[in-house]
Amino acid sequence: MFKNIRKYAVIAALGLTAVATTSCEEYLDINTDPYASTKVEPKLLFNYATTAWAANRAGGDDYVPIALAAQTIASGGNYGWGKGDVYDISPYSTGNTWKVYYATAGLNLKQAIAEAEKASPMNNNAAAQAKIELAAMMYEATLIWGDVPFSESWQEDISYPKFDEQKSVLEQVVALLDEAIAQIDESSSLKISDYDLIYAGDMSKWKSFARSMKFKTYMVMVDKDPSVASKIGQLLSEGGMISSSAQNFSFPFYNVPDKENPRYKLLKRYAGGENIFFFANNNVLSYMKQLQDPRIPIYFDKPEGVGSYNGVDTEAEADENTATISMYLYRPDAPEVVFSYQEQLYLEAEAYARGLGVGQDIGKANELFKMATYEALVFNGIGTETAQQYVTSTLPDLTSVANPVSQIHLMQWIDLMDRPLEAWTQWRRSGSEGNEVPSLVQPEGTPAGGLIRRWVYSPDETTSNPNAPSPAPILTEKMWFDL
């Protein structure tokens, strides 16, 4: 094992390398500079944006700091990644992630929309594809920072865009999704197909994803804005959302040099292709043990000769008996999942269990809960018979538990372990402060003040944009949606 890997210079280098070594150019035929070009095909701009976004989500600038701070994985202390303040997010991470949303991926998508809409004939589907992806990215940006620029972003005549309040950002996300849905023409051959690495131009899948993103956005908003409950009910009644794993929004990586998942590339470069950095966090593993979850050997690898799966707290010292995050999850061709069928089903189960826009129906919630867990198990390589037996015989029945909503939240948390931004968001929206699921303890070594609720803004943005919030919110300050 490598030990005492704790210098932030090394951590920053790992983050930058993880993104840089999965560069967008590896998926493109050209290198496009959107600031210098006057006309670029929308498909090239769209593909560039998609790959930049996926590389950031899966790499050292996004996945690693969010997973450690949100406590879905453990650092192992000085035995693994290195002991330190996991709330001290490197400015390289905040800066690089901000640039993806605004200066690279976001800008490319805005230009793709403009090029598609001024084409003759107008390429409505290409514009819709770019709008849906931009909406999904801005949804993520506001859940990382809170108030962010949106309404005035990417406009040539506005040098310093204002920061929109989070409620407004989420409303704009929904509006952009509605605009894209209305623009989709499934009968048209004009669309992005060969450069669409997500759905290969299948506009019915793009429409389903857009409707699911609306649903997911409303589920984030509903506790602070109960008026959206009726819109949740309307979406449930109308359907048309993601309804199978074939509609998952996931970016593919490959077991091919320079096209591997950035998490694997980080390990390949710095640890010989083995995971010696990241460990099973008790905040996940202990609950999986209680539930006899068959994904334990999928999520975690035991050291050779150790009989049980042993976790560790977030910043506590691991040892030779501690399980690591599995190389199955960190395999080179592991996809980067933005939205999954099981995620959709868990959200639907929650809506029925809580009566959000529909009559409260624990029986219906239980049916959806079991379907979601089955899909989650199969997605992670559990055989269909084993998965069915588990949900039938072992998984708690919502009609028999004291708090069915908390049970749903716990399974959502477990399902999202390897998608830390979504897990962090799910935890923050799962209950009022001190009542979230699961109950987390502030990691050792972090400054007093509470659990992390947001990232601080990129220093580049706060020093260059006079409209940046001042004073800037601190990392323990709750966002608008966070009860």
FENPE-V748700 format. One record per residue. N is the residue number from 1. RES is the residue in three letters. OMEGA is omega in whole degrees, 0 to 359 (NA if undefined). D_LAST is the distance of its C-alpha to the last C-alpha in whole Angstrom. Layout:
n | res | omega | d_last
N | RES | OMEGA | D_LAST
N | RES | OMEGA | D_LAST
This chain:
n | res | omega | d_last
1 | MET | 169 | 41
2 | PHE | 181 | 40
3 | LYS | 177 | 39
4 | ASN | 175 | 38
5 | ILE | 189 | 36
6 | ARG | 183 | 34
7 | LYS | 184 | 35
8 | TYR | 174 | 33
9 | ALA | 178 | 35
10 | VAL | 180 | 36
11 | ILE | 179 | 32
12 | ALA | 179 | 32
13 | ALA | 178 | 36
14 | LEU | 181 | 34
15 | GLY | 180 | 31
16 | LEU | 180 | 34
17 | THR | 182 | 36
18 | ALA | 179 | 34
19 | VAL | 185 | 33
20 | ALA | 183 | 37
21 | THR | 170 | 39
22 | THR | 186 | 37
23 | SER | 182 | 38
24 | CYS | 184 | 38
25 | GLU | 181 | 42
26 | GLU | 180 | 42
27 | TYR | 185 | 41
28 | LEU | 175 | 43
29 | ASP | 182 | 46
30 | ILE | 173 | 46
31 | ASN | 187 | 44
32 | THR | 173 | 43
33 | ASP | 185 | 42
34 | PRO | 180 | 40
35 | TYR | 186 | 41
36 | ALA | 186 | 44
37 | SER | 177 | 45
38 | THR | 179 | 46
39 | LYS | 179 | 46
40 | VAL | 178 | 44
41 | GLU | 181 | 44
42 | PRO | 184 | 40
43 | LYS | 180 | 40
44 | LEU | 177 | 41
45 | LEU | 180 | 38
46 | PHE | 181 | 36
47 | ASN | 178 | 37
48 | TYR | 181 | 37
49 | ALA | 182 | 33
50 | THR | 183 | 32
51 | THR | 176 | 34
52 | ALA | 180 | 32
53 | TRP | 182 | 29
54 | ALA | 180 | 30
55 | ALA | 179 | 31
56 | ASN | 181 | 28
57 | ARG | 187 | 26
58 | ALA | 190 | 28
59 | GLY | 186 | 30
60 | GLY | 180 | 29
61 | ASP | 185 | 27
62 | ASP | 185 | 24
63 | TYR | 188 | 25
64 | VAL | 183 | 26
65 | PRO | 179 | 23
66 | ILE | 181 | 20
67 | ALA | 179 | 21
68 | LEU | 182 | 22
69 | ALA | 179 | 19
70 | ALA | 175 | 17
71 | GLN | 171 | 20
72 | THR | 172 | 21
73 | ILE | 180 | 24
74 | ALA | 182 | 26
75 | SER | 185 | 28
76 | GLY | 181 | 31
77 | GLY | 181 | 31
78 | ASN | 176 | 35
79 | TYR | 185 | 36
80 | GLY | 185 | 34
81 | TRP | 180 | 32
82 | GLY | 184 | 32
83 | LYS | 180 | 30
84 | GLY | 181 | 28
85 | ASP | 182 | 25
86 | VAL | 175 | 23
87 | TYR | 179 | 21
88 | ASP | 184 | 24
89 | ILE | 182 | 23
90 | SER | 175 | 27
91 | PRO | 174 | 27
92 | TYR | 179 | 30
93 | SER | 180 | 27
94 | THR | 181 | 24
95 | GLY | 181 | 28
96 | ASN | 180 | 29
97 | THR | 177 | 26
98 | TRP | 181 | 25
99 | LYS | 177 | 29
100 | VAL | 183 | 29
101 | TYR | 188 | 26
102 | TYR | 190 | 28
103 | ALA | 180 | 31
104 | THR | 184 | 33
105 | ALA | 182 | 31
106 | GLY | 180 | 29
107 | LEU | 179 | 32
108 | ASN | 179 | 35
109 | LEU | 178 | 33
110 | LYS | 179 | 33
111 | GLN | 177 | 37
112 | ALA | 178 | 37
113 | ILE | 181 | 36
114 | ALA | 181 | 38
115 | GLU | 181 | 41
116 | ALA | 185 | 40
117 | GLU | 177 | 40
118 | LYS | 177 | 43
119 | ALA | 177 | 45
120 | SER | 1 | 48
121 | PRO | 180 | 47
122 | MET | 179 | 44
123 | ASN | 184 | 42
124 | ASN | 182 | 39
125 | ASN | 179 | 38
126 | ALA | 178 | 38
127 | ALA | 180 | 36
128 | ALA | 179 | 33
129 | GLN | 181 | 33
130 | ALA | 179 | 32
131 | LYS | 180 | 29
132 | ILE | 180 | 28
133 | GLU | 178 | 28
134 | LEU | 178 | 27
135 | ALA | 179 | 24
136 | ALA | 180 | 23
137 | MET | 180 | 23
138 | MET | 170 | 21
139 | TYR | 179 | 18
140 | GLU | 183 | 18
141 | ALA | 181 | 19
142 | THR | 178 | 16
143 | LEU | 173 | 14
144 | ILE | 187 | 16
145 | TRP | 185 | 16
146 | GLY | 177 | 14
147 | ASP | 181 | 16
148 | VAL | 175 | 19
149 | PRO | 175 | 23
150 | PHE | 186 | 23
151 | SER | 182 | 25
152 | GLU | 182 | 28
153 | SER | 174 | 28
154 | TRP | 177 | 31
155 | GLN | 187 | 34
156 | GLU | 184 | 37
157 | ASP | 178 | 37
158 | ILE | 181 | 34
159 | SER | 185 | 34
160 | TYR | 182 | 31
161 | PRO | 178 | 28
162 | LYS | 175 | 25
163 | PHE | 178 | 21
164 | ASP | 175 | 20
165 | GLU | 187 | 16
166 | GLN | 179 | 14
167 | LYS | 178 | 13
168 | SER | 179 | 17
169 | VAL | 181 | 18
170 | LEU | 176 | 16
171 | GLU | 177 | 18
172 | GLN | 175 | 21
173 | VAL | 180 | 21
174 | VAL | 180 | 21
175 | ALA | 179 | 24
176 | LEU | 176 | 26
177 | LEU | 177 | 26
178 | ASP | 178 | 27
179 | GLU | 180 | 30
180 | ALA | 180 | 31
181 | ILE | 180 | 31
182 | ALA | 184 | 33
183 | GLN | 184 | 35
184 | ILE | 175 | 36
185 | ASP | 185 | 39
186 | GLU | 180 | 40
187 | SER | 183 | 44
188 | SER | 176 | 44
189 | SER | 179 | 46
190 | LEU | 181 | 44
191 | LYS | 174 | 41
192 | ILE | 182 | 40
193 | SER | 186 | 41
194 | ASP | 179 | 43
195 | TYR | 175 | 41
196 | ASP | 184 | 38
197 | LEU | 182 | 37
198 | ILE | 186 | 34
199 | TYR | 177 | 36
200 | ALA | 176 | 39
201 | GLY | 178 | 39
202 | ASP | 187 | 38
203 | MET | 175 | 36
204 | SER | 177 | 35
205 | LYS | 177 | 33
206 | TRP | 179 | 32
207 | LYS | 179 | 31
208 | SER | 179 | 29
209 | PHE | 180 | 27
210 | ALA | 179 | 26
211 | ARG | 177 | 25
212 | SER | 177 | 23
213 | MET | 174 | 21
214 | LYS | 181 | 21
215 | PHE | 180 | 19
216 | LYS | 179 | 17
217 | THR | 178 | 16
218 | TYR | 179 | 15
219 | MET | 174 | 13
220 | VAL | 186 | 11
221 | MET | 199 | 10
222 | VAL | 182 | 11
223 | ASP | 176 | 7
224 | LYS | 179 | 7
225 | ASP | 184 | 11
226 | PRO | 181 | 13
227 | SER | 181 | 16
228 | VAL | 178 | 16
229 | ALA | 179 | 16
230 | SER | 179 | 20
231 | LYS | 173 | 20
232 | ILE | 179 | 19
233 | GLY | 179 | 22
234 | GLN | 178 | 24
235 | LEU | 178 | 24
236 | LEU | 180 | 24
237 | SER | 183 | 27
238 | GLU | 183 | 29
239 | GLY | 180 | 29
240 | GLY | 176 | 30
241 | MET | 180 | 27
242 | ILE | 187 | 28
243 | SER | 174 | 30
244 | SER | 179 | 32
245 | SER | 177 | 32
246 | ALA | 179 | 34
247 | GLN | 177 | 32
248 | ASN | 173 | 29
249 | PHE | 182 | 29
250 | SER | 180 | 30
251 | PHE | 183 | 32
252 | PRO | 165 | 35
253 | PHE | 190 | 37
254 | TYR | 175 | 40
255 | ASN | 183 | 42
256 | VAL | 180 | 44
257 | PRO | 178 | 45
258 | ASP | 176 | 42
259 | LYS | 178 | 40
260 | GLU | 173 | 38
261 | ASN | 183 | 35
262 | PRO | 178 | 34
263 | ARG | 176 | 32
264 | TYR | 182 | 36
265 | LYS | 176 | 38
266 | LEU | 180 | 36
267 | LEU | 180 | 37
268 | LYS | 184 | 41
269 | ARG | 189 | 41
270 | TYR | 183 | 40
271 | ALA | 176 | 40
272 | GLY | 178 | 43
273 | GLY | 177 | 41
274 | GLU | 176 | 40
275 | ASN | 176 | 36
276 | ILE | 186 | 37
277 | PHE | 194 | 33
278 | PHE | 192 | 30
279 | PHE | 177 | 30
280 | ALA | 179 | 28
281 | ASN | 179 | 25
282 | ASN | 179 | 25
283 | ASN | 174 | 21
284 | VAL | 187 | 23
285 | LEU | 183 | 26
286 | SER | 179 | 26
287 | TYR | 177 | 24
288 | MET | 177 | 26
289 | LYS | 179 | 29
290 | GLN | 182 | 28
291 | LEU | 183 | 28
292 | GLN | 186 | 31
293 | ASP | 182 | 30
294 | PRO | 178 | 33
295 | ARG | 182 | 31
296 | ILE | 179 | 31
297 | PRO | 174 | 35
298 | ILE | 182 | 33
299 | TYR | 190 | 30
300 | PHE | 174 | 32
301 | ASP | 175 | 36
302 | LYS | 171 | 38
303 | PRO | 181 | 40
304 | GLU | 178 | 44
305 | GLY | 179 | 45
306 | VAL | 188 | 42
307 | GLY | 184 | 41
308 | SER | 176 | 38
309 | TYR | 183 | 34
310 | ASN | 178 | 33
311 | GLY | 181 | 30
312 | VAL | 177 | 29
313 | ASP | 193 | 26
314 | THR | 182 | 24
315 | GLU | 179 | 26
316 | ALA | 182 | 29
317 | GLU | 171 | 32
318 | ALA | 175 | 34
319 | ASP | 185 | 37
320 | GLU | 179 | 40
321 | ASN | 185 | 38
322 | THR | 178 | 35
323 | ALA | 176 | 34
324 | THR | 169 | 33
325 | ILE | 192 | 31
326 | SER | 174 | 34
327 | MET | 172 | 36
328 | TYR | 177 | 35
329 | LEU | 181 | 32
330 | TYR | 180 | 33
331 | ARG | 185 | 37
332 | PRO | 182 | 38
333 | ASP | 176 | 37
334 | ALA | 180 | 34
335 | PRO | 173 | 32
336 | GLU | 187 | 29
337 | VAL | 177 | 27
338 | VAL | 179 | 24
339 | PHE | 183 | 24
340 | SER | 178 | 25
341 | TYR | 180 | 27
342 | GLN | 176 | 25
343 | GLU | 177 | 22
344 | GLN | 182 | 22
345 | LEU | 177 | 23
346 | TYR | 179 | 20
347 | LEU | 177 | 18
348 | GLU | 178 | 21
349 | ALA | 179 | 21
350 | GLU | 181 | 17
351 | ALA | 179 | 18
352 | TYR | 180 | 21
353 | ALA | 181 | 19
354 | ARG | 183 | 16
355 | GLY | 181 | 19
356 | LEU | 180 | 17
357 | GLY | 178 | 20
358 | VAL | 174 | 22
359 | GLY | 179 | 23
360 | GLN | 185 | 22
361 | ASP | 182 | 24
362 | ILE | 177 | 24
363 | GLY | 177 | 27
364 | LYS | 178 | 27
365 | ALA | 180 | 23
366 | ASN | 178 | 26
367 | GLU | 179 | 28
368 | LEU | 179 | 26
369 | PHE | 179 | 24
370 | LYS | 176 | 28
371 | MET | 181 | 29
372 | ALA | 181 | 26
373 | THR | 176 | 27
374 | TYR | 181 | 30
375 | GLU | 179 | 30
376 | ALA | 179 | 28
377 | LEU | 181 | 31
378 | VAL | 178 | 33
379 | PHE | 182 | 32
380 | ASN | 171 | 32
381 | GLY | 176 | 36
382 | ILE | 181 | 36
383 | GLY | 184 | 39
384 | THR | 180 | 38
385 | GLU | 178 | 40
386 | THR | 180 | 38
387 | ALA | 181 | 35
388 | GLN | 179 | 36
389 | GLN | 181 | 37
390 | TYR | 184 | 34
391 | VAL | 180 | 31
392 | THR | 191 | 34
393 | SER | 189 | 35
394 | THR | 182 | 32
395 | LEU | 178 | 29
396 | PRO | 178 | 27
397 | ASP | 185 | 28
398 | LEU | 180 | 24
399 | THR | 184 | 27
400 | SER | 181 | 27
401 | VAL | 185 | 24
402 | ALA | 183 | 22
403 | ASN | 184 | 19
404 | PRO | 180 | 20
405 | VAL | 178 | 16
406 | SER | 178 | 16
407 | GLN | 176 | 19
408 | ILE | 180 | 18
409 | HIS | 180 | 15
410 | LEU | 179 | 18
411 | MET | 173 | 21
412 | GLN | 180 | 18
413 | TRP | 181 | 18
414 | ILE | 180 | 21
415 | ASP | 187 | 23
416 | LEU | 184 | 21
417 | MET | 184 | 22
418 | ASP | 174 | 24
419 | ARG | 194 | 22
420 | PRO | 178 | 20
421 | LEU | 179 | 18
422 | GLU | 178 | 17
423 | ALA | 179 | 16
424 | TRP | 178 | 14
425 | THR | 180 | 12
426 | GLN | 179 | 12
427 | TRP | 183 | 11
428 | ARG | 182 | 8
429 | ARG | 187 | 7
430 | SER | 181 | 9
431 | GLY | 176 | 7
432 | SER | 183 | 5
433 | GLU | 183 | 6
434 | GLY | 180 | 10
435 | ASN | 180 | 10
436 | GLU | 178 | 10
437 | VAL | 357 | 13
438 | PRO | 176 | 15
439 | SER | 182 | 15
440 | LEU | 177 | 16
441 | VAL | 180 | 18
442 | GLN | 184 | 18
443 | PRO | 177 | 21
444 | GLU | 175 | 24
445 | GLY | 179 | 25
446 | THR | 184 | 22
447 | PRO | 180 | 22
448 | ALA | 177 | 20
449 | GLY | 177 | 16
450 | GLY | 181 | 14
451 | LEU | 183 | 13
452 | ILE | 182 | 14
453 | ARG | 183 | 11
454 | ARG | 166 | 14
455 | TRP | 169 | 17
456 | VAL | 183 | 19
457 | TYR | 174 | 21
458 | SER | 178 | 25
459 | PRO | 179 | 27
460 | ASP | 182 | 30
461 | GLU | 184 | 27
462 | THR | 181 | 26
463 | THR | 184 | 30
464 | SER | 183 | 31
465 | ASN | 181 | 29
466 | PRO | 178 | 29
467 | ASN | 178 | 26
468 | ALA | 182 | 24
469 | PRO | 179 | 21
470 | SER | 0 | 23
471 | PRO | 179 | 22
472 | ALA | 179 | 20
473 | PRO | 178 | 16
474 | ILE | 190 | 17
475 | LEU | 179 | 15
476 | THR | 181 | 13
477 | GLU | 183 | 11
478 | LYS | 174 | 8
479 | MET | 181 | 8
480 | TRP | 186 | 8
481 | PHE | 190 | 6
482 | ASP | 184 | 4
483 | LEU | NA | 0
